Amino acid sequence: MDDDALLAEQMAYYRAGAAAYDRPYAEYEDLQRLLAVVDDLPIAGDVLELACGTGQWTPLLAARARSVTAVDAATEVLALARARTAFPTVEFLEADLFEWQPSRRYDTVFFALWLSHVPPMRLPGFWNTVAAALAPGGKAIFIDDGPAAAAYEEVLTDRPTPAALRRLDDGSQYRIVKVFHDAQTLTDDLTALGWSVRIRPMAGNFIGIAEPPTTAG
């Protein structure tokens, strides 16, 4: 299965499972603690949120930002995000993040539990998009699963792109991209791309703050 087919199946999973998307946030204390760290992060100014999902993070960002532009490719999760978010300073956009390019720049680019869904071969292009979206002095802030989270996934082995199998309540199953980034390896990879980055573990997750190469854009 090539990356395009795997990403199409990943999209189908999130569209079909939109109604159950929020369940882990109610069930897992680690996720609840992650949501609480937003107030301690340098989120400010105009914020671009990538892969906003059902908007778990969007109101938290909006409470600290001048404005939020929240982007996701799945119609179904965006509908839930709009219903959850009452801030007039939030704009939602439906777009494929592997094709979409920002038309303006932002002070903060934020993405939670998204980086692990980006195929490794597409990471440099993704980070280029993030860099192009940042205003001078801006920061990328990202939160995701570390290697310990693999214990809670049905990991598919011997595949060119790291993947996991997810199942919905109706018994349907979908393959998704799932890369469990090691903090040091991710730091090294981003440094090699010219980024300045700090990543700290938090339980089975990590929180990163990165500044783009000075030549970005």
C-alpha positions as CSV (number, residue, x, y, z in Angstrom):
1,M,0.0,0.0,0.0
2,D,1.5,3.3,-1.0
3,D,1.2,6.5,1.0
4,D,-1.6,7.9,-1.0
5,A,-3.8,4.9,-0.5
6,L,-2.9,4.7,3.2
7,L,-3.8,8.4,3.7
8,A,-7.1,7.9,1.9
9,E,-7.9,5.1,4.3
10,Q,-6.8,7.3,7.2
11,M,-9.2,10.0,6.0
12,A,-12.0,7.5,5.7
13,Y,-11.4,6.4,9.2
14,Y,-11.7,9.9,10.7
15,R,-14.8,10.7,8.6
16,A,-16.5,7.5,9.6
17,G,-15.5,7.7,13.2
18,A,-16.2,11.4,13.8
19,A,-18.9,10.7,16.4
20,A,-16.6,8.6,18.5
21,Y,-13.6,10.8,18.1
22,D,-14.0,12.5,21.5
23,R,-14.3,9.3,23.5
24,P,-10.6,8.9,24.4
25,Y,-10.5,12.5,25.8
26,A,-13.2,11.4,28.3
27,E,-11.6,8.1,29.1
28,Y,-7.9,8.8,29.4
29,E,-6.4,11.0,32.1
30,D,-3.2,11.5,30.1
31,L,-5.2,13.3,27.3
32,Q,-7.0,15.4,29.9
33,R,-3.6,16.5,31.3
34,L,-2.4,17.3,27.8
35,L,-5.3,19.6,27.2
36,A,-4.4,21.4,30.5
37,V,-0.9,22.2,29.3
38,V,-2.1,24.7,26.7
39,D,-2.1,27.5,29.3
40,D,1.6,26.9,29.9
41,L,2.6,27.1,26.2
42,P,3.7,30.2,24.3
43,I,0.5,30.5,22.2
44,A,-0.1,34.1,21.2
45,G,-1.3,36.3,18.4
46,D,-2.8,34.8,15.3
47,V,-2.8,31.0,15.5
48,L,-3.1,28.4,12.8
49,E,-4.3,25.1,14.1
50,L,-3.6,22.1,11.7
51,A,-5.7,19.0,11.9
52,C,-8.1,20.5,14.4
53,G,-10.3,17.4,14.5
54,T,-13.5,17.9,16.5
55,G,-12.1,21.1,18.2
56,Q,-10.9,19.7,21.5
57,W,-8.0,22.1,21.4
58,T,-9.5,25.0,19.4
59,P,-11.4,26.8,22.2
60,L,-8.3,26.5,24.5
61,L,-6.2,28.2,21.7
62,A,-8.9,30.8,21.1
63,A,-8.9,31.8,24.7
64,R,-5.2,32.8,24.4
65,A,-5.0,34.0,20.8
66,R,-6.0,37.1,18.8
67,S,-7.5,34.8,16.2
68,V,-7.5,31.1,15.3
69,T,-7.7,29.5,11.8
70,A,-8.5,25.8,12.3
71,V,-8.0,23.5,9.4
72,D,-9.0,19.9,8.9
73,A,-9.8,17.7,5.9
74,A,-12.8,15.8,7.3
75,T,-16.2,17.5,6.9
76,E,-17.7,15.4,9.7
77,V,-15.2,16.4,12.4
78,L,-15.3,20.0,11.3
79,A,-19.0,20.1,11.9
80,L,-18.4,19.0,15.5
81,A,-15.6,21.5,16.0
82,R,-17.9,24.3,14.8
83,A,-20.6,23.3,17.2
84,R,-18.1,23.2,20.1
85,T,-16.4,26.5,19.5
86,A,-18.3,29.7,20.3
87,F,-15.4,32.2,19.8
88,P,-16.1,34.7,17.0
89,T,-12.4,34.9,16.4
90,V,-12.2,31.3,15.1
91,E,-12.4,30.5,11.4
92,F,-12.7,26.9,10.2
93,L,-11.3,25.7,6.9
94,E,-11.8,22.4,5.1
95,A,-8.6,21.4,3.3
96,D,-6.2,18.5,2.7
97,L,-3.1,19.4,4.7
98,F,-0.8,17.6,2.2
99,E,-2.0,19.9,-0.6
100,W,-3.1,23.1,1.2
101,Q,-0.8,26.1,1.4
102,P,-1.5,29.0,3.8
103,S,-2.3,32.3,2.1
104,R,-0.9,34.4,5.1
105,R,1.4,34.0,8.0
106,Y,0.7,33.3,11.7
107,D,2.4,33.9,15.0
108,T,1.8,30.4,16.1
109,V,1.2,27.1,14.3
110,F,-0.2,24.5,16.5
111,F,-1.0,20.8,15.9
112,A,-1.9,18.1,18.4
113,L,-1.8,14.3,17.7
114,W,-1.2,15.0,14.0
115,L,2.5,14.7,13.4
116,S,2.3,10.9,14.0
117,H,-0.1,10.7,11.0
118,V,2.3,12.2,8.6
119,P,4.2,9.6,6.5
120,P,8.0,9.9,7.1
121,M,8.7,10.7,3.4
122,R,6.3,13.7,3.6
123,L,7.8,15.2,6.8
124,P,10.2,17.6,5.1
125,G,7.5,19.0,2.9
126,F,5.1,19.2,5.9
127,W,7.7,21.2,7.9
128,N,8.3,23.4,4.9
129,T,4.5,24.2,4.9
130,V,4.7,25.0,8.6
131,A,7.7,27.3,8.1
132,A,5.9,29.1,5.3
133,A,3.0,29.7,7.6
134,L,5.0,31.3,10.3
135,A,5.5,35.1,10.7
136,P,9.0,36.3,11.7
137,G,9.6,35.3,15.3
138,G,6.7,32.8,15.1
139,K,6.8,29.3,16.7
140,A,5.4,25.9,15.9
141,I,3.9,24.1,18.9
142,F,3.1,20.4,18.6
143,I,1.9,17.6,20.9
144,D,1.9,13.9,20.0
145,D,2.3,10.3,21.1
146,G,5.7,9.0,22.0
147,P,7.0,5.4,21.6
148,A,5.2,4.3,24.8
149,A,1.8,4.9,23.1
150,A,2.6,2.0,20.7
151,A,1.4,-0.4,23.5
152,Y,-2.1,0.9,23.0
153,E,-2.2,0.5,19.2
154,E,-2.5,-2.5,16.9
155,V,0.7,-1.8,15.1
156,L,1.2,-3.2,11.6
157,T,4.7,-4.4,11.0
158,D,6.9,-4.9,8.0
159,R,5.4,-2.0,6.1
160,P,7.3,0.8,4.3
161,T,5.2,3.4,6.1
162,P,4.6,2.9,9.8
163,A,0.9,2.1,10.3
164,A,-1.7,0.9,12.8
165,L,-5.1,-0.8,12.5
166,R,-8.0,1.1,14.0
167,R,-11.5,-0.4,14.5
168,L,-14.9,1.4,14.8
169,D,-17.9,0.3,16.8
170,D,-19.6,-1.1,13.7
171,G,-16.7,-3.6,13.2
172,S,-15.2,-1.8,10.3
173,Q,-11.4,-1.5,10.3
174,Y,-9.0,1.0,8.8
175,R,-5.3,1.3,8.3
176,I,-3.8,4.7,9.4
177,V,-0.3,6.2,9.4
178,K,1.1,6.0,12.9
179,V,4.7,7.1,13.6
180,F,5.7,6.9,17.2
181,H,8.4,9.6,17.2
182,D,11.2,9.4,19.7
183,A,11.9,12.8,21.1
184,Q,15.7,12.8,20.5
185,T,15.4,11.4,16.9
186,L,12.7,14.0,16.1
187,T,14.9,16.7,17.5
188,D,17.8,15.5,15.4
189,D,15.6,15.4,12.3
190,L,14.3,18.9,12.7
191,T,17.7,20.3,13.5
192,A,19.0,18.7,10.3
193,L,16.2,20.7,8.5
194,G,17.4,23.9,10.1
195,W,14.8,24.2,12.9
196,S,15.6,25.2,16.5
197,V,13.6,22.8,18.6
198,R,12.9,21.8,22.2
199,I,10.9,18.7,22.9
200,R,10.0,17.4,26.4
201,P,8.3,14.1,27.3
202,M,5.0,14.1,29.2
203,A,3.9,10.6,30.3
204,G,3.6,8.7,27.0
205,N,3.5,11.9,25.0
206,F,5.7,14.8,24.1
207,I,5.4,18.5,23.7
208,G,7.6,20.4,21.2
209,I,8.3,24.0,20.5
210,A,10.2,24.8,17.3
211,E,11.4,27.9,15.4
212,P,12.0,27.6,11.7
213,P,15.2,28.2,9.7
214,T,16.0,31.9,9.5
215,T,15.8,31.6,5.7
216,A,12.2,30.2,5.7
217,G,10.0,32.0,3.2
